[in-house]
Amino acid sequence: MKKIRITKKLLSISKKYTKLYTNAEDDFNEKILILEKEMQKETGVKDIEFFCSDGALVGIGTPSCPKKMKLIHSEEL
């Protein structure tokens, strides 16, 4: 296996894609917040949100206050 050298060019390209990734992630998170606000409004449950673990949706609930609502697991949805 050939060892990859970290050059100025590689760093420059990596920074470019890191910025693109961060922007895409920010856009995604903004859309999720909008969905959660709509879900809160429609369900009448304050603080209801999507609950993710290791980048995967595991359910919907109130993770900041789990005693408030039992988690609805993704298998149930």
C-alpha positions in Angstrom: 0.0 0.0 0.0 1.4 3.4 -1.0 1.6 5.9 1.8 -0.2 9.2 1.1 1.8 12.3 1.7 -0.1 15.3 3.1 0.9 18.1 0.7 -0.3 21.7 0.5 -2.4 20.7 -2.6 -4.0 17.8 -0.7 -4.8 20.1 2.3 -6.2 22.8 0.0 -8.5 20.3 -1.7 -9.5 18.7 1.6 -10.3 22.2 3.1 -12.5 22.9 0.0 -14.5 19.7 0.5 -14.7 20.1 4.3 -16.3 23.5 3.7 -18.8 22.0 1.2 -19.6 19.1 3.6 -20.1 21.6 6.5 -22.4 23.7 4.4 -24.4 20.7 3.3 -24.7 19.4 6.9 -25.9 22.9 8.0 -28.5 22.9 5.3 -29.7 19.4 6.3 -29.8 20.3 10.0 -31.9 23.4 9.1 -34.4 21.3 7.2 -34.6 18.8 10.1 -35.3 21.7 12.5 -38.1 22.9 10.3 -39.6 19.3 10.2 -39.4 19.0 14.0 -41.1 22.4 14.5 -43.9 21.3 12.1 -44.2 18.0 14.0 -44.3 19.8 17.3 -47.1 22.0 16.0 -49.1 19.2 14.5 -48.7 16.7 17.4 -49.0 19.3 20.2 -46.0 17.8 21.9 -43.5 20.4 22.9 -39.8 19.4 22.3 -40.7 16.3 20.2 -37.8 15.5 17.9 -36.0 12.9 15.8 -33.5 10.9 17.8 -30.4 9.7 16.1 -27.5 7.5 17.2 -24.4 6.9 15.1 -25.9 8.8 12.2 -29.0 6.7 12.0 -32.6 7.5 13.0 -33.6 5.4 16.0 -36.9 7.0 16.8 -39.0 10.0 17.7 -39.4 11.3 21.2 -38.3 14.0 23.7 -34.6 13.1 24.2 -33.9 16.2 26.3 -36.6 15.1 28.7 -37.1 11.3 28.3 -39.6 11.1 31.2 -41.9 13.3 29.2 -42.5 10.9 26.4 -41.5 7.3 25.7 -39.4 6.9 22.6 -41.2 5.7 19.5 -38.7 3.4 18.0 -38.0 3.6 14.2 -39.3 0.0 13.8 -42.7 1.3 14.9 -42.8 4.1 12.3 
